[in-house]
Amino acid sequence: MGRVNLRAGQKSAGNPAETIIQGDCIAAMNALPEKSVDLVFADPPYNLQLGGELTRPDQSKVDAVDDDWDKFASFAEYDRFTHDWMKAARRVLKDTGAIWVIGSYHNIFRVGATMQDLGFWVMNDVVWRKSNPMPNFRGTRFTNAHETLIWATRDAEQKKYTFNYDAMKALNDDLQMRSDWLLPLCTGGERLKDGDGGKAHPTQKPEALLHRVLLATTNAGDTVLDPFFGTGTTGAVAKKLGRNFIGIEREARYIKVARERIRLVKTGAAEDLKVTTSKKAEPRIPFGTLVERGLLEAGDTLYDPARRHAARIRARFIVEGANGPTTREADEILNDRGVVVVPDILANAGGVAVSYLEWVQDLQNFFWNEDEVNRQLQAIMIQSFRAVWDFSQAHDVPMRLGAYMVAVDKVADALQARGIWP
Ligand SMILES: C[S@@+](CC[C@H](N)C(=O)[O-])C[C@H]1O[C@@H](n2cnc3c(N)ncnc32)[C@H](O)[C@@H]1O
């Protein structure tokens, strides 16, 4: 068992309690009071079993996970470890508690079996589909583009557990949240760096993933435990969302990074942390209130190149409902000011999408009613928006450029897969 160094939970006025424990997670969890935690989020070693060095086609080395903490002598040893930490996690969970475990094909099936053997009750497996996965450089397998999360309650008979259905629906444009989540890998400014500019941790998870998990299955004031804390992604998001957290991590170097990261996080105001109930129950506020509260910046004026037309910015988003309404110059100004422009090629694509739906109906000689057409259209538009948004975020480009890049990608994929040319 590793050394356990328990720093008392720190709680400043109005802020959630923060506890970071250095040591082995099994010993540390066994030292915690029974039934004291609302949710466990675990990102354990994946036991990747990487043999040899992984290289790109240009022979450059891939930054793979080859750390000692991910190495186990055999599957049996990994299973024993999984059993022991999960049993310790179950002991600290309240009767209303639940667990999430994330893994890849290397370990998730073993983890799932152990989970069921210990008495947990699987609620969902969620596929985190990566919008920017690492390619399979050798071209010998499919691109490994997803990881799996298992969400389970503590017990099979458990009647009470937290699931914020409406908050999830609100996150998904008022459609029921599905079990496949398209989110980018942790890149860009979010990726923590070490002193040499390298990755501070090889498997830092994106905050967006934790945000969805915590928003779905905890409430403000709940206590979340992460036994494999790493750089403290769970802690950072928990603090932002007003949840107390306990993080356990063996390696001092990761704890140092986590502490510094979490120190900079601000907890949202209590009223903003309230979980969405149902859309209808939500109070409606005039648009002007958003400006009044400083959520939107009003008053900036944009001009066309000839300065004949002026437009006042009233929102952080501009959705182009017509073809080419924004000039190149305006695009640059808007981009500089952080205004997101949803480009015409995307926002204005509904007509073309419905033409396609008509074509499909014609081919089948079977016609849908208006509601069905609208439902299909909505799904297509949301999916396309997501694809472009995630791509733009992942590559740090405006949405217009992101849309072109996604389109070029699709053509390139089709060309590669089917040899179509031109
Ligand atoms: C997959 S990483 C977690 C990364 C984390 N989710 C993040 O976003 O930074 C697993 C972490 O568990 C830690 N670890 C491995 N075995 C452990 C153990 N027995 N007790 C505590 N921590 C352990 C490793 O040092 C590593 O940082």
PDBQT file of the ligand as one rigid body, heavy atoms in Angstrom, charges set to zero:
ROOT
HETATM    1  C1  LIG A 501      -5.905   7.645 -16.446  1.00  0.00    +0.000 C 
HETATM    2  S1  LIG A 501      -5.076   8.667 -15.319  1.00  0.00    +0.000 S 
HETATM    3  C2  LIG A 501      -6.307   9.832 -14.791  1.00  0.00    +0.000 C 
HETATM    4  C3  LIG A 501      -6.250  11.160 -15.517  1.00  0.00    +0.000 C 
HETATM    5  C4  LIG A 501      -7.250  12.168 -15.007  1.00  0.00    +0.000 C 
HETATM    6  N1  LIG A 501      -8.603  11.756 -15.246  1.00  0.00    +0.000 N 
HETATM    7  C5  LIG A 501      -7.018  13.545 -15.640  1.00  0.00    +0.000 C 
HETATM    8  O1  LIG A 501      -7.930  14.070 -16.321  1.00  0.00    +0.000 OA
HETATM    9  O2  LIG A 501      -5.941  14.094 -15.480  1.00  0.00    +0.000 OA
HETATM   10  C6  LIG A 501      -4.891   7.615 -13.963  1.00  0.00    +0.000 C 
HETATM   11  C7  LIG A 501      -4.156   8.237 -12.779  1.00  0.00    +0.000 C 
HETATM   12  O3  LIG A 501      -4.263   7.333 -11.687  1.00  0.00    +0.000 OA
HETATM   13  C8  LIG A 501      -3.055   7.380 -10.932  1.00  0.00    +0.000 C 
HETATM   14  N2  LIG A 501      -2.973   6.091 -10.218  1.00  0.00    +0.000 N 
HETATM   15  C9  LIG A 501      -2.693   4.866 -10.734  1.00  0.00    +0.000 A 
HETATM   16  N3  LIG A 501      -2.815   3.921  -9.793  1.00  0.00    +0.000 NA
HETATM   17  C10 LIG A 501      -3.182   4.550  -8.655  1.00  0.00    +0.000 A 
HETATM   18  C11 LIG A 501      -3.478   4.112  -7.345  1.00  0.00    +0.000 A 
HETATM   19  N4  LIG A 501      -3.397   2.828  -6.987  1.00  0.00    +0.000 N 
HETATM   20  N5  LIG A 501      -3.848   5.030  -6.418  1.00  0.00    +0.000 NA
HETATM   21  C12 LIG A 501      -3.921   6.347  -6.746  1.00  0.00    +0.000 A 
HETATM   22  N6  LIG A 501      -3.652   6.819  -7.977  1.00  0.00    +0.000 NA
HETATM   23  C13 LIG A 501      -3.290   5.924  -8.914  1.00  0.00    +0.000 A 
HETATM   24  C14 LIG A 501      -1.959   7.589 -11.976  1.00  0.00    +0.000 C 
HETATM   25  O4  LIG A 501      -0.823   8.217 -11.405  1.00  0.00    +0.000 OA
HETATM   26  C15 LIG A 501      -2.684   8.476 -13.000  1.00  0.00    +0.000 C 
HETATM   27  O5  LIG A 501      -2.406   9.836 -12.767  1.00  0.00    +0.000 OA
ENDROOT
TORSDOF 0
